[in-house]
Amino acid sequence: MRDLAFMAAMAALLPLALMRPFAGVLLWSWISFMNPHRLVWGVAMELPWAMAVFAATVIGCFMAAEPKRIPTHGVALLLVMLLGCFTITSFAAMGDPTAVWAKWEATTKVILGLLLTAALLTERRRVHALVWVMIISIGYYGVRGGIFSIVTGGQYRVWGPDQTMITDNNHLAAAMLVTLPLMHYLRLHSKHRVVRQLLLAAMVLTLLATVASYSRGALLGLMAIAGMMWLRSKRKVISAVVMTACLAGAIAFMPGQWGERMESITTYQQDASASERLVLWGISLDLALQRPLVGSGFTGPYNREVVDTVAPGGPARAVHSIWFELLGEHGFPTFFIWSGLSLTGLLYAIRLSRMTRHRPDLAWAHDLGRMGQVSIMAYLVSGSFLSLSYWDFYWTLLVVIAATHALAKRALAGETLPGGADEAAASATGWRNRAAIPRPAMARDALPRSARA
């Protein structure tokens, strides 16, 4: 029954992608991030929904008056360069060609979709809508996982949907960590009190679900983003009390077995899983040093024959580090371009928060820049222990930050932006007094006093 309902909903939404291409971007993002087709049964689980939506969106772009040029901001340019590097390293890959080119195809589809997304993020309302889709997609699992943890007393781990990039409990935990600051951004810029309260409840449940994932990397990431959110907060005393209470409450709720697992962070030398990760990182580094320009190609560290070239009999499996996974698979040039994506997004977020600091009409961009920094840090810290180098959700976040930076630059240059700048300013917490928004002087006020009558 669920698969029939889902197929009927998609049949109704696909024509919308043809008529409104950005609606197609939102639909494609929802399918890619949340994977709702993995929550139903029957034939709907295996149909290529993301590809169908993407194709409809591309056709809609030609039918509608939408931008036809790729944006020239740093994130978009680096994505194009990254696609070129992935293609070169795939031709030189050491592993099974079928697996290599399947991974190349999947990654290429993601990057092309991101470039289309970047081209259509032309106004504030679209940025806000995409952030909402990102929050709903991952927040669903955070809220569900938090409720599950309360019902079961935290005795079981929280997992993601099957056959997705966030199936693993560690990957889901990292996804929820990246999402938490974005939830806070939406809470700051939602007009209705009920929506703000629901978002606050979702943040608490997502925090509990993150802790209940039993992920040690997520705990380290949680500590990192708690510190960053405190530094970025405007009311540091209140923020410190609230965050400490939430973290302490979530940790105190968990059973003793959770504490025993977290204590192994300090004794990683005796932990078999942690020790094996160090071996895997060393193998990936050796693969990169063996072929510094192209690495071993997609899936190289997973391939027994490839691993045996540098470490005979060594483990051939997931690397468990975004840094070493990318380095071992693609070599140093691609690694630097891939790292440049995060660095560019972080610089955009920092500059965005600084240049809009005293502009009430751009308060939304200021807060998105602040929370974007925290989300990037959450990914970099928690991802250091996970194989999430090609995560589309994170790359979309970087595209959103870059697009917002471009919109803010235009606004600061005096352009009138679509999307309701005054409305955005009025809805921002801390900037609710519409009289505080700078307005152009009336013609009468510009006249000399003697000329007024």
VENRA-V157297 format. One record per run of one state. SS is the DSSP state (a for helix, b for strand, c for the rest). FROM is the first residue (numbers start at 0). LEN is the number of residues. Records with the same first field share a line. If there is no record, write none. Layout:
# VENRA-V157297
SS->FROM-LEN  FROM-LEN
This chain:
# VENRA-V157297
c->0-1  19-1  34-1  39-2  45-3  63-10  91-5  120-3  152-16  188-4  211-4  232-3  253-2  270-1  290-9  302-1  308-13  355-4  385-6  412-8  427-6  436-6  446-2  451-2
a->1-18  20-14  35-4  41-4  48-15  73-18  96-24  123-29  168-20  192-19  215-17  235-18  255-15  271-19  299-3  303-5  321-34  359-26  391-21  420-7  433-3  442-4  448-3
